[in-house]
């Protein structure tokens, strides 16, 4: 199922708590989580203390929206909820 562009635009502008609620609702409804993957594996970043962080999104469209530098060559990949 493809997401309407307006829904993507609206949800990326939500405050953090509402984005979190949206994330939980979507992953429960569709039983999948999305992340970005490239030839090296799952994309990660580090916080200010150099602690690695994995990134997850509720839909393929949300993950693709974030596939920008330094993750520009990454592709969205679905993770089934049981595996997550």
PDB file with SEQRES, HELIX, SHEET and CRYST1 records, atoms N, CA, C and O in Angstrom:
SEQRES   1 A   84  UNK UNK UNK UNK UNK UNK UNK UNK UNK UNK UNK UNK UNK          
SEQRES   2 A   84  UNK UNK UNK UNK UNK UNK UNK UNK UNK UNK UNK UNK UNK          
SEQRES   3 A   84  UNK UNK UNK UNK UNK UNK UNK UNK UNK UNK UNK UNK UNK          
SEQRES   4 A   84  UNK UNK UNK UNK UNK UNK UNK UNK UNK UNK UNK UNK UNK          
SEQRES   5 A   84  UNK UNK UNK UNK UNK UNK UNK UNK UNK UNK UNK UNK UNK          
SEQRES   6 A   84  UNK UNK UNK UNK UNK UNK UNK UNK UNK UNK UNK UNK UNK          
SEQRES   7 A   84  UNK UNK UNK UNK UNK UNK                                      
HELIX    1 AA1 UNK A    5  UNK A   12  1                                   8    
HELIX    2 AA2 UNK A   16  UNK A   30  1                                  15    
HELIX    3 AA3 UNK A   60  UNK A   65  1                                   6    
SHEET    1 AA1 3 UNK A  41  UNK A  42  0                                        
SHEET    2 AA1 3 UNK A  32  UNK A  38 -1                                        
SHEET    3 AA1 3 UNK A  75  UNK A  80 -1                                        
SHEET    1 AA2 2 UNK A  44  UNK A  46  0                                        
SHEET    2 AA2 2 UNK A  52  UNK A  54 -1                                        
CRYST1    1.000    1.000    1.000  90.00  90.00  90.00 P 1           1          
ATOM      1  N   UNK A   1       0.848  -1.181   0.000  1.00  0.00           N  
ATOM      2  CA  UNK A   1       0.000   0.000   0.000  1.00  0.00           C  
ATOM      3  C   UNK A   1       0.891   1.241   0.000  1.00  0.00           C  
ATOM      4  O   UNK A   1       1.847   1.337   0.769  1.00  0.00           O  
ATOM      5  N   UNK A   2       0.567   2.159  -0.850  1.00  0.00           N  
ATOM      6  CA  UNK A   2       1.355   3.383  -0.965  1.00  0.00           C  
ATOM      7  C   UNK A   2       0.760   4.490  -0.096  1.00  0.00           C  
ATOM      8  O   UNK A   2      -0.457   4.643  -0.002  1.00  0.00           O  
ATOM      9  N   UNK A   3       1.631   5.241   0.523  1.00  0.00           N  
ATOM     10  CA  UNK A   3       1.200   6.330   1.395  1.00  0.00           C  
ATOM     11  C   UNK A   3       0.938   7.587   0.581  1.00  0.00           C  
ATOM     12  O   UNK A   3       1.682   7.904  -0.347  1.00  0.00           O  
ATOM     13  N   UNK A   4      -0.108   8.287   0.929  1.00  0.00           N  
ATOM     14  CA  UNK A   4      -0.396   9.568   0.280  1.00  0.00           C  
ATOM     15  C   UNK A   4       0.697  10.568   0.679  1.00  0.00           C  
ATOM     16  O   UNK A   4       1.043  10.663   1.857  1.00  0.00           O  
ATOM     17  N   UNK A   5       1.241  11.315  -0.291  1.00  0.00           N  
ATOM     18  CA  UNK A   5       2.318  12.271   0.023  1.00  0.00           C  
ATOM     19  C   UNK A   5       1.959  13.274   1.119  1.00  0.00           C  
ATOM     20  O   UNK A   5       2.832  13.708   1.871  1.00  0.00           O  
ATOM     21  N   UNK A   6       0.695  13.640   1.211  1.00  0.00           N  
ATOM     22  CA  UNK A   6       0.260  14.593   2.243  1.00  0.00           C  
ATOM     23  C   UNK A   6       0.420  13.990   3.642  1.00  0.00           C  
ATOM     24  O   UNK A   6       0.781  14.693   4.586  1.00  0.00           O  
ATOM     25  N   UNK A   7       0.149  12.677   3.774  1.00  0.00           N  
ATOM     26  CA  UNK A   7       0.316  12.021   5.073  1.00  0.00           C  
ATOM     27  C   UNK A   7       1.786  12.031   5.481  1.00  0.00           C  
ATOM     28  O   UNK A   7       2.109  12.301   6.638  1.00  0.00           O  
ATOM     29  N   UNK A   8       2.674  11.740   4.538  1.00  0.00           N  
ATOM     30  CA  UNK A   8       4.107  11.782   4.834  1.00  0.00           C  
ATOM     31  C   UNK A   8       4.521  13.182   5.258  1.00  0.00           C  
ATOM     32  O   UNK A   8       5.204  13.353   6.267  1.00  0.00           O  
ATOM     33  N   UNK A   9       4.113  14.177   4.496  1.00  0.00           N  
ATOM     34  CA  UNK A   9       4.454  15.572   4.805  1.00  0.00           C  
ATOM     35  C   UNK A   9       3.952  15.974   6.185  1.00  0.00           C  
ATOM     36  O   UNK A   9       4.659  16.644   6.938  1.00  0.00           O  
ATOM     37  N   UNK A  10       2.750  15.570   6.508  1.00  0.00           N  
ATOM     38  CA  UNK A  10       2.152  15.917   7.801  1.00  0.00           C  
ATOM     39  C   UNK A  10       2.868  15.214   8.952  1.00  0.00           C  
ATOM     40  O   UNK A  10       3.161  15.836   9.973  1.00  0.00           O  
ATOM     41  N   UNK A  11       3.150  13.931   8.794  1.00  0.00           N  
ATOM     42  CA  UNK A  11       3.711  13.175   9.913  1.00  0.00           C  
ATOM     43  C   UNK A  11       5.160  13.546  10.216  1.00  0.00           C  
ATOM     44  O   UNK A  11       5.567  13.488  11.376  1.00  0.00           O  
ATOM     45  N   UNK A  12       5.946  13.921   9.221  1.00  0.00           N  
ATOM     46  CA  UNK A  12       7.334  14.283   9.520  1.00  0.00           C  
ATOM     47  C   UNK A  12       7.431  15.616  10.254  1.00  0.00           C  
ATOM     48  O   UNK A  12       8.481  15.948  10.804  1.00  0.00           O  
ATOM     49  N   UNK A  13       6.342  16.378  10.262  1.00  0.00           N  
ATOM     50  CA  UNK A  13       6.335  17.662  10.956  1.00  0.00           C  
ATOM     51  C   UNK A  13       5.710  17.592  12.351  1.00  0.00           C  
ATOM     52  O   UNK A  13       5.648  18.600  13.055  1.00  0.00           O  
ATOM     53  N   UNK A  14       5.251  16.410  12.747  1.00  0.00           N  
ATOM     54  CA  UNK A  14       4.642  16.262  14.069  1.00  0.00           C  
ATOM     55  C   UNK A  14       5.671  16.434  15.176  1.00  0.00           C  
ATOM     56  O   UNK A  14       6.854  16.170  14.965  1.00  0.00           O  
ATOM     57  N   UNK A  15       5.234  16.876  16.359  1.00  0.00           N  
ATOM     58  CA  UNK A  15       6.129  16.891  17.518  1.00  0.00           C  
ATOM     59  C   UNK A  15       6.563  15.455  17.853  1.00  0.00           C  
ATOM     60  O   UNK A  15       5.885  14.497  17.480  1.00  0.00           O  
ATOM     61  N   UNK A  16       7.673  15.313  18.545  1.00  0.00           N  
ATOM     62  CA  UNK A  16       8.273  14.007  18.823  1.00  0.00           C  
ATOM     63  C   UNK A  16       7.283  13.008  19.427  1.00  0.00           C  
ATOM     64  O   UNK A  16       7.222  11.867  18.971  1.00  0.00           O  
ATOM     65  N   UNK A  17       6.519  13.398  20.422  1.00  0.00           N  
ATOM     66  CA  UNK A  17       5.579  12.474  21.085  1.00  0.00           C  
ATOM     67  C   UNK A  17       4.533  11.971  20.101  1.00  0.00           C  
ATOM     68  O   UNK A  17       4.206  10.784  20.107  1.00  0.00           O  
ATOM     69  N   UNK A  18       4.008  12.843  19.263  1.00  0.00           N  
ATOM     70  CA  UNK A  18       2.987  12.433  18.284  1.00  0.00           C  
ATOM     71  C   UNK A  18       3.600  11.564  17.188  1.00  0.00           C  
ATOM     72  O   UNK A  18       2.943  10.648  16.695  1.00  0.00           O  
ATOM     73  N   UNK A  19       4.860  11.837  16.795  1.00  0.00           N  
ATOM     74  CA  UNK A  19       5.541  10.971  15.823  1.00  0.00           C  
ATOM     75  C   UNK A  19       5.728   9.574  16.410  1.00  0.00           C  
ATOM     76  O   UNK A  19       5.562   8.572  15.715  1.00  0.00           O  
ATOM     77  N   UNK A  20       6.074   9.519  17.696  1.00  0.00           N  
ATOM     78  CA  UNK A  20       6.245   8.235  18.373  1.00  0.00           C  
ATOM     79  C   UNK A  20       4.919   7.467  18.397  1.00  0.00           C  
ATOM     80  O   UNK A  20       4.888   6.277  18.084  1.00  0.00           O  
ATOM     81  N   UNK A  21       3.838   8.135  18.763  1.00  0.00           N  
ATOM     82  CA  UNK A  21       2.517   7.498  18.787  1.00  0.00           C  
ATOM     83  C   UNK A  21       2.135   6.985  17.401  1.00  0.00           C  
ATOM     84  O   UNK A  21       1.601   5.884  17.270  1.00  0.00           O  
ATOM     85  N   UNK A  22       2.407   7.776  16.378  1.00  0.00           N  
ATOM     86  CA  UNK A  22       2.129   7.386  14.995  1.00  0.00           C  
ATOM     87  C   UNK A  22       2.951   6.136  14.639  1.00  0.00           C  
ATOM     88  O   UNK A  22       2.426   5.187  14.057  1.00  0.00           O  
ATOM     89  N   UNK A  23       4.236   6.147  14.994  1.00  0.00           N  
ATOM     90  CA  UNK A  23       5.125   5.012  14.736  1.00  0.00           C  
ATOM     91  C   UNK A  23       4.554   3.735  15.356  1.00  0.00           C  
ATOM     92  O   UNK A  23       4.437   2.716  14.675  1.00  0.00           O  
ATOM     93  N   UNK A  24       4.205   3.783  16.622  1.00  0.00           N  
ATOM     94  CA  UNK A  24       3.681   2.602  17.320  1.00  0.00           C  
ATOM     95  C   UNK A  24       2.399   2.115  16.657  1.00  0.00           C  
ATOM     96  O   UNK A  24       2.247   0.918  16.416  1.00  0.00           O  
ATOM     97  N   UNK A  25       1.477   3.022  16.360  1.00  0.00           N  
ATOM     98  CA  UNK A  25       0.209   2.626  15.729  1.00  0.00           C  
ATOM     99  C   UNK A  25       0.449   1.941  14.389  1.00  0.00           C  
ATOM    100  O   UNK A  25      -0.145   0.898  14.114  1.00  0.00           O  
ATOM    101  N   UNK A  26       1.304   2.507  13.562  1.00  0.00           N  
ATOM    102  CA  UNK A  26       1.576   1.933  12.241  1.00  0.00           C  
ATOM    103  C   UNK A  26       2.226   0.560  12.345  1.00  0.00           C  
ATOM    104  O   UNK A  26       1.823  -0.367  11.642  1.00  0.00           O  
ATOM    105  N   UNK A  27       3.228   0.415  13.212  1.00  0.00           N  
ATOM    106  CA  UNK A  27       3.897  -0.880  13.267  1.00  0.00           C  
ATOM    107  C   UNK A  27       2.982  -1.961  13.855  1.00  0.00           C  
ATOM    108  O   UNK A  27       3.091  -3.130  13.484  1.00  0.00           O  
ATOM    109  N   UNK A  28       2.098  -1.586  14.753  1.00  0.00           N  
ATOM    110  CA  UNK A  28       1.142  -2.551  15.291  1.00  0.00           C  
ATOM    111  C   UNK A  28       0.123  -2.927  14.221  1.00  0.00           C  
ATOM    112  O   UNK A  28      -0.202  -4.104  14.063  1.00  0.00           O  
ATOM    113  N   UNK A  29      -0.381  -1.943  13.488  1.00  0.00           N  
ATOM    114  CA  UNK A  29      -1.386  -2.202  12.453  1.00  0.00           C  
ATOM    115  C   UNK A  29      -0.838  -3.069  11.321  1.00  0.00           C  
ATOM    116  O   UNK A  29      -1.522  -3.986  10.866  1.00  0.00           O  
ATOM    117  N   UNK A  30       0.376  -2.798  10.863  1.00  0.00           N  
ATOM    118  CA  UNK A  30       0.913  -3.477   9.689  1.00  0.00           C  
ATOM    119  C   UNK A  30       1.955  -4.552  10.010  1.00  0.00           C  
ATOM    120  O   UNK A  30       2.410  -5.263   9.114  1.00  0.00           O  
ATOM    121  N   UNK A  31       2.332  -4.669  11.285  1.00  0.00           N  
ATOM    122  CA  UNK A  31       3.267  -5.687  11.767  1.00  0.00           C  
ATOM    123  C   UNK A  31       4.585  -5.687  10.994  1.00  0.00           C  
ATOM    124  O   UNK A  31       5.125  -6.737  10.645  1.00  0.00           O  
ATOM    125  N   UNK A  32       5.084  -4.481  10.738  1.00  0.00           N  
ATOM    126  CA  UNK A  32       6.382  -4.327  10.097  1.00  0.00           C  
ATOM    127  C   UNK A  32       7.011  -3.014  10.510  1.00  0.00           C  
ATOM    128  O   UNK A  32       6.327  -2.052  10.863  1.00  0.00           O  
ATOM    129  N   UNK A  33       8.327  -3.000  10.458  1.00  0.00           N  
ATOM    130  CA  UNK A  33       9.133  -1.825  10.769  1.00  0.00           C  
ATOM    131  C   UNK A  33      10.073  -1.655   9.585  1.00  0.00           C  
ATOM    132  O   UNK A  33      10.433  -2.631   8.926  1.00  0.00           O  
ATOM    133  N   UNK A  34      10.468  -0.427   9.318  1.00  0.00           N  
ATOM    134  CA  UNK A  34      11.371  -0.159   8.199  1.00  0.00           C  
ATOM    135  C   UNK A  34      12.661   0.473   8.683  1.00  0.00           C  
ATOM    136  O   UNK A  34      12.673   1.238   9.647  1.00  0.00           O  
ATOM    137  N   UNK A  35      13.748   0.140   7.997  1.00  0.00           N  
ATOM    138  CA  UNK A  35      15.020   0.786   8.247  1.00  0.00           C  
ATOM    139  C   UNK A  35      15.705   0.996   6.901  1.00  0.00           C  
ATOM    140  O   UNK A  35      15.140   0.686   5.852  1.00  0.00           O  
ATOM    141  N   UNK A  36      16.909   1.518   6.939  1.00  0.00           N  
ATOM    142  CA  UNK A  36      17.684   1.725   5.718  1.00  0.00           C  
ATOM    143  C   UNK A  36      18.883   0.801   5.728  1.00  0.00           C  
ATOM    144  O   UNK A  36      19.516   0.575   6.760  1.00  0.00           O  
ATOM    145  N   UNK A  37      19.175   0.276   4.557  1.00  0.00           N  
ATOM    146  CA  UNK A  37      20.284  -0.667   4.423  1.00  0.00           C  
ATOM    147  C   UNK A  37      21.093  -0.301   3.185  1.00  0.00           C  
ATOM    148  O   UNK A  37      20.546   0.125   2.168  1.00  0.00           O  
ATOM    149  N   UNK A  38      22.409  -0.478   3.293  1.00  0.00           N  
ATOM    150  CA  UNK A  38      23.276  -0.274   2.135  1.00  0.00           C  
ATOM    151  C   UNK A  38      24.209  -1.479   2.016  1.00  0.00           C  
ATOM    152  O   UNK A  38      24.011  -2.487   2.694  1.00  0.00           O  
ATOM    153  N   UNK A  39      25.218  -1.377   1.164  1.00  0.00           N  
ATOM    154  CA  UNK A  39      26.118  -2.518   0.938  1.00  0.00           C  
ATOM    155  C   UNK A  39      26.884  -2.918   2.199  1.00  0.00           C  
ATOM    156  O   UNK A  39      27.390  -4.038   2.275  1.00  0.00           O  
ATOM    157  N   UNK A  40      26.978  -2.035   3.182  1.00  0.00           N  
ATOM    158  CA  UNK A  40      27.684  -2.344   4.437  1.00  0.00           C  
ATOM    159  C   UNK A  40      26.752  -2.895   5.519  1.00  0.00           C  
ATOM    160  O   UNK A  40      27.222  -3.400   6.538  1.00  0.00           O  
ATOM    161  N   UNK A  41      25.445  -2.803   5.309  1.00  0.00           N  
ATOM    162  CA  UNK A  41      24.480  -3.286   6.295  1.00  0.00           C  
ATOM    163  C   UNK A  41      23.506  -2.186   6.693  1.00  0.00           C  
ATOM    164  O   UNK A  41      23.279  -1.239   5.939  1.00  0.00           O  
ATOM    165  N   UNK A  42      22.942  -2.319   7.866  1.00  0.00           N  
ATOM    166  CA  UNK A  42      21.976  -1.334   8.366  1.00  0.00           C  
ATOM    167  C   UNK A  42      22.681  -0.015   8.636  1.00  0.00           C  
ATOM    168  O   UNK A  42      23.820   0.008   9.103  1.00  0.00           O  
ATOM    169  N   UNK A  43      21.992   1.084   8.339  1.00  0.00           N  
ATOM    170  CA  UNK A  43      22.586   2.395   8.610  1.00  0.00           C  
ATOM    171  C   UNK A  43      22.550   2.673  10.112  1.00  0.00           C  
ATOM    172  O   UNK A  43      21.625   2.267  10.816  1.00  0.00           O  
ATOM    173  N   UNK A  44      23.566   3.366  10.575  1.00  0.00           N  
ATOM    174  CA  UNK A  44      23.632   3.770  11.977  1.00  0.00           C  
ATOM    175  C   UNK A  44      24.183   5.188  12.044  1.00  0.00           C  
ATOM    176  O   UNK A  44      24.747   5.707  11.081  1.00  0.00           O  
ATOM    177  N   UNK A  45      24.005   5.782  13.188  1.00  0.00           N  
ATOM    178  CA  UNK A  45      24.644   7.061  13.482  1.00  0.00           C  
ATOM    179  C   UNK A  45      25.173   6.955  14.904  1.00  0.00           C  
ATOM    180  O   UNK A  45      25.025   5.918  15.551  1.00  0.00           O  
ATOM    181  N   UNK A  46      25.779   8.010  15.384  1.00  0.00           N  
ATOM    182  CA  UNK A  46      26.284   8.047  16.763  1.00  0.00           C  
ATOM    183  C   UNK A  46      25.762   9.296  17.440  1.00  0.00           C  
ATOM    184  O   UNK A  46      25.617  10.346  16.814  1.00  0.00           O  
ATOM    185  N   UNK A  47      25.479   9.168  18.739  1.00  0.00           N  
ATOM    186  CA  UNK A  47      25.079  10.348  19.492  1.00  0.00           C  
ATOM    187  C   UNK A  47      26.327  11.130  19.909  1.00  0.00           C  
ATOM    188  O   UNK A  47      27.439  10.789  19.507  1.00  0.00           O  
ATOM    189  N   UNK A  48      26.143  12.159  20.699  1.00  0.00           N  
ATOM    190  CA  UNK A  48      27.271  13.015  21.096  1.00  0.00           C  
ATOM    191  C   UNK A  48      28.311  12.285  21.948  1.00  0.00           C  
ATOM    192  O   UNK A  48      29.422  12.781  22.136  1.00  0.00           O  
ATOM    193  N   UNK A  49      27.945  11.096  22.465  1.00  0.00           N  
ATOM    194  CA  UNK A  49      28.875  10.295  23.267  1.00  0.00           C  
ATOM    195  C   UNK A  49      29.438   9.129  22.456  1.00  0.00           C  
ATOM    196  O   UNK A  49      30.048   8.214  23.010  1.00  0.00           O  
ATOM    197  N   UNK A  50      29.231   9.170  21.156  1.00  0.00           N  
ATOM    198  CA  UNK A  50      29.696   8.150  20.213  1.00  0.00           C  
ATOM    199  C   UNK A  50      29.033   6.795  20.431  1.00  0.00           C  
ATOM    200  O   UNK A  50      29.611   5.761  20.097  1.00  0.00           O  
ATOM    201  N   UNK A  51      27.824   6.792  20.990  1.00  0.00           N  
ATOM    202  CA  UNK A  51      27.063   5.563  21.158  1.00  0.00           C  
ATOM    203  C   UNK A  51      26.311   5.295  19.851  1.00  0.00           C  
ATOM    204  O   UNK A  51      25.565   6.156  19.385  1.00  0.00           O  
ATOM    205  N   UNK A  52      26.498   4.119  19.257  1.00  0.00           N  
ATOM    206  CA  UNK A  52      25.810   3.807  17.997  1.00  0.00           C  
ATOM    207  C   UNK A  52      24.295   3.793  18.170  1.00  0.00           C  
ATOM    208  O   UNK A  52      23.779   3.378  19.207  1.00  0.00           O  
ATOM    209  N   UNK A  53      23.597   4.252  17.140  1.00  0.00           N  
ATOM    210  CA  UNK A  53      22.139   4.289  17.155  1.00  0.00           C  
ATOM    211  C   UNK A  53      21.611   3.692  15.859  1.00  0.00           C  
ATOM    212  O   UNK A  53      22.053   4.057  14.770  1.00  0.00           O  
ATOM    213  N   UNK A  54      20.665   2.774  15.987  1.00  0.00           N  
ATOM    214  CA  UNK A  54      19.944   2.235  14.842  1.00  0.00           C  
ATOM    215  C   UNK A  54      18.724   3.108  14.604  1.00  0.00           C  
ATOM    216  O   UNK A  54      18.230   3.762  15.523  1.00  0.00           O  
ATOM    217  N   UNK A  55      18.243   3.118  13.383  1.00  0.00           N  
ATOM    218  CA  UNK A  55      17.103   3.976  13.045  1.00  0.00           C  
ATOM    219  C   UNK A  55      15.981   3.141  12.437  1.00  0.00           C  
ATOM    220  O   UNK A  55      16.214   2.262  11.607  1.00  0.00           O  
ATOM    221  N   UNK A  56      14.762   3.440  12.871  1.00  0.00           N  
ATOM    222  CA  UNK A  56      13.591   2.709  12.407  1.00  0.00           C  
ATOM    223  C   UNK A  56      12.484   3.690  12.048  1.00  0.00           C  
ATOM    224  O   UNK A  56      12.359   4.758  12.648  1.00  0.00           O  
ATOM    225  N   UNK A  57      11.673   3.302  11.043  1.00  0.00           N  
ATOM    226  CA  UNK A  57      10.555   4.126  10.590  1.00  0.00           C  
ATOM    227  C   UNK A  57       9.324   3.257  10.453  1.00  0.00           C  
ATOM    228  O   UNK A  57       9.434   2.038  10.319  1.00  0.00           O  
ATOM    229  N   UNK A  58       8.140   3.876  10.486  1.00  0.00           N  
ATOM    230  CA  UNK A  58       6.905   3.100  10.434  1.00  0.00           C  
ATOM    231  C   UNK A  58       6.511   2.653   9.024  1.00  0.00           C  
ATOM    232  O   UNK A  58       5.727   1.715   8.879  1.00  0.00           O  
ATOM    233  N   UNK A  59       7.035   3.300   7.988  1.00  0.00           N  
ATOM    234  CA  UNK A  59       6.656   2.958   6.616  1.00  0.00           C  
ATOM    235  C   UNK A  59       7.862   3.042   5.688  1.00  0.00           C  
ATOM    236  O   UNK A  59       8.871   3.670   6.006  1.00  0.00           O  
ATOM    237  N   UNK A  60       7.733   2.406   4.553  1.00  0.00           N  
ATOM    238  CA  UNK A  60       8.779   2.481   3.527  1.00  0.00           C  
ATOM    239  C   UNK A  60       9.002   3.930   3.097  1.00  0.00           C  
ATOM    240  O   UNK A  60      10.141   4.350   2.891  1.00  0.00           O  
ATOM    241  N   UNK A  61       7.920   4.689   2.964  1.00  0.00           N  
ATOM    242  CA  UNK A  61       8.016   6.078   2.533  1.00  0.00           C  
ATOM    243  C   UNK A  61       8.780   6.940   3.533  1.00  0.00           C  
ATOM    244  O   UNK A  61       9.564   7.803   3.139  1.00  0.00           O  
ATOM    245  N   UNK A  62       8.554   6.707   4.828  1.00  0.00           N  
ATOM    246  CA  UNK A  62       9.288   7.458   5.851  1.00  0.00           C  
ATOM    247  C   UNK A  62      10.781   7.132   5.800  1.00  0.00           C  
ATOM    248  O   UNK A  62      11.618   8.027   5.918  1.00  0.00           O  
ATOM    249  N   UNK A  63      11.114   5.850   5.624  1.00  0.00           N  
ATOM    250  CA  UNK A  63      12.522   5.466   5.525  1.00  0.00           C  
ATOM    251  C   UNK A  63      13.155   6.092   4.281  1.00  0.00           C  
ATOM    252  O   UNK A  63      14.257   6.635   4.351  1.00  0.00           O  
ATOM    253  N   UNK A  64      12.466   6.017   3.154  1.00  0.00           N  
ATOM    254  CA  UNK A  64      12.994   6.582   1.909  1.00  0.00           C  
ATOM    255  C   UNK A  64      13.195   8.087   2.029  1.00  0.00           C  
ATOM    256  O   UNK A  64      14.149   8.630   1.473  1.00  0.00           O  
ATOM    257  N   UNK A  65      12.313   8.758   2.745  1.00  0.00           N  
ATOM    258  CA  UNK A  65      12.416  10.200   2.958  1.00  0.00           C  
ATOM    259  C   UNK A  65      13.737  10.554   3.651  1.00  0.00           C  
ATOM    260  O   UNK A  65      14.295  11.629   3.430  1.00  0.00           O  
ATOM    261  N   UNK A  66      14.223   9.646   4.484  1.00  0.00           N  
ATOM    262  CA  UNK A  66      15.452   9.893   5.246  1.00  0.00           C  
ATOM    263  C   UNK A  66      16.701   9.335   4.565  1.00  0.00           C  
ATOM    264  O   UNK A  66      17.794   9.403   5.128  1.00  0.00           O  
ATOM    265  N   UNK A  67      16.552   8.791   3.378  1.00  0.00           N  
ATOM    266  CA  UNK A  67      17.698   8.231   2.649  1.00  0.00           C  
ATOM    267  C   UNK A  67      18.450   9.352   1.939  1.00  0.00           C  
ATOM    268  O   UNK A  67      18.525   9.395   0.711  1.00  0.00           O  
ATOM    269  N   UNK A  68      19.002  10.252   2.740  1.00  0.00           N  
ATOM    270  CA  UNK A  68      19.789  11.375   2.233  1.00  0.00           C  
ATOM    271  C   UNK A  68      21.185  11.258   2.827  1.00  0.00           C  
ATOM    272  O   UNK A  68      21.411  10.442   3.722  1.00  0.00           O  
ATOM    273  N   UNK A  69      22.108  12.049   2.350  1.00  0.00           N  
ATOM    274  CA  UNK A  69      23.491  11.951   2.843  1.00  0.00           C  
ATOM    275  C   UNK A  69      23.519  12.045   4.366  1.00  0.00           C  
ATOM    276  O   UNK A  69      22.855  12.907   4.943  1.00  0.00           O  
ATOM    277  N   UNK A  70      24.258  11.192   5.005  1.00  0.00           N  
ATOM    278  CA  UNK A  70      25.247  10.273   4.466  1.00  0.00           C  
ATOM    279  C   UNK A  70      24.668   8.928   4.024  1.00  0.00           C  
ATOM    280  O   UNK A  70      25.431   8.029   3.669  1.00  0.00           O  
ATOM    281  N   UNK A  71      23.363   8.766   4.035  1.00  0.00           N  
ATOM    282  CA  UNK A  71      22.728   7.494   3.693  1.00  0.00           C  
ATOM    283  C   UNK A  71      22.123   7.520   2.294  1.00  0.00           C  
ATOM    284  O   UNK A  71      21.213   6.744   2.002  1.00  0.00           O  
ATOM    285  N   UNK A  72      22.609   8.391   1.437  1.00  0.00           N  
ATOM    286  CA  UNK A  72      22.019   8.594   0.117  1.00  0.00           C  
ATOM    287  C   UNK A  72      21.919   7.361  -0.752  1.00  0.00           C  
ATOM    288  O   UNK A  72      21.010   7.265  -1.577  1.00  0.00           O  
ATOM    289  N   UNK A  73      22.816   6.427  -0.595  1.00  0.00           N  
ATOM    290  CA  UNK A  73      22.785   5.208  -1.410  1.00  0.00           C  
ATOM    291  C   UNK A  73      22.073   4.057  -0.698  1.00  0.00           C  
ATOM    292  O   UNK A  73      22.122   2.919  -1.164  1.00  0.00           O  
ATOM    293  N   UNK A  74      21.419   4.341   0.412  1.00  0.00           N  
ATOM    294  CA  UNK A  74      20.708   3.314   1.176  1.00  0.00           C  
ATOM    295  C   UNK A  74      19.306   3.128   0.627  1.00  0.00           C  
ATOM    296  O   UNK A  74      18.727   4.030   0.020  1.00  0.00           O  
ATOM    297  N   UNK A  75      18.779   1.943   0.855  1.00  0.00           N  
ATOM    298  CA  UNK A  75      17.432   1.602   0.401  1.00  0.00           C  
ATOM    299  C   UNK A  75      16.588   1.158   1.594  1.00  0.00           C  
ATOM    300  O   UNK A  75      17.099   0.505   2.503  1.00  0.00           O  
ATOM    301  N   UNK A  76      15.295   1.509   1.598  1.00  0.00           N  
ATOM    302  CA  UNK A  76      14.420   1.033   2.665  1.00  0.00           C  
ATOM    303  C   UNK A  76      14.316  -0.488   2.632  1.00  0.00           C  
ATOM    304  O   UNK A  76      14.247  -1.098   1.565  1.00  0.00           O  
ATOM    305  N   UNK A  77      14.305  -1.082   3.813  1.00  0.00           N  
ATOM    306  CA  UNK A  77      14.123  -2.518   3.922  1.00  0.00           C  
ATOM    307  C   UNK A  77      13.188  -2.810   5.084  1.00  0.00           C  
ATOM    308  O   UNK A  77      13.337  -2.270   6.181  1.00  0.00           O  
ATOM    309  N   UNK A  78      12.220  -3.680   4.815  1.00  0.00           N  
ATOM    310  CA  UNK A  78      11.207  -4.015   5.807  1.00  0.00           C  
ATOM    311  C   UNK A  78      11.741  -5.057   6.786  1.00  0.00           C  
ATOM    312  O   UNK A  78      12.474  -5.968   6.399  1.00  0.00           O  
ATOM    313  N   UNK A  79      11.367  -4.915   8.053  1.00  0.00           N  
ATOM    314  CA  UNK A  79      11.676  -5.881   9.093  1.00  0.00           C  
ATOM    315  C   UNK A  79      10.334  -6.337   9.672  1.00  0.00           C  
ATOM    316  O   UNK A  79       9.569  -5.515  10.175  1.00  0.00           O  
ATOM    317  N   UNK A  80      10.050  -7.612   9.606  1.00  0.00           N  
ATOM    318  CA  UNK A  80       8.796  -8.107  10.174  1.00  0.00           C  
ATOM    319  C   UNK A  80       8.807  -7.889  11.682  1.00  0.00           C  
ATOM    320  O   UNK A  80       9.850  -7.976  12.329  1.00  0.00           O  
ATOM    321  N   UNK A  81       7.645  -7.610  12.219  1.00  0.00           N  
ATOM    322  CA  UNK A  81       7.530  -7.271  13.632  1.00  0.00           C  
ATOM    323  C   UNK A  81       8.085  -8.380  14.523  1.00  0.00           C  
ATOM    324  O   UNK A  81       8.714  -8.085  15.539  1.00  0.00           O  
ATOM    325  N   UNK A  82       7.870  -9.641  14.172  1.00  0.00           N  
ATOM    326  CA  UNK A  82       8.414 -10.752  14.975  1.00  0.00           C  
ATOM    327  C   UNK A  82       9.938 -10.713  15.015  1.00  0.00           C  
ATOM    328  O   UNK A  82      10.539 -11.042  16.037  1.00  0.00           O  
ATOM    329  N   UNK A  83      10.565 -10.316  13.915  1.00  0.00           N  
ATOM    330  CA  UNK A  83      12.021 -10.216  13.874  1.00  0.00           C  
ATOM    331  C   UNK A  83      12.537  -8.985  14.607  1.00  0.00           C  
ATOM    332  O   UNK A  83      13.632  -8.996  15.169  1.00  0.00           O  
ATOM    333  N   UNK A  84      11.740  -7.930  14.594  1.00  0.00           N  
ATOM    334  CA  UNK A  84      12.103  -6.692  15.259  1.00  0.00           C  
ATOM    335  C   UNK A  84      12.149  -6.897  16.743  1.00  0.00           C  
ATOM    336  O   UNK A  84      12.440  -5.960  17.487  1.00  0.00           O  
TER     337      UNK A  84                                                      
END                                                                             
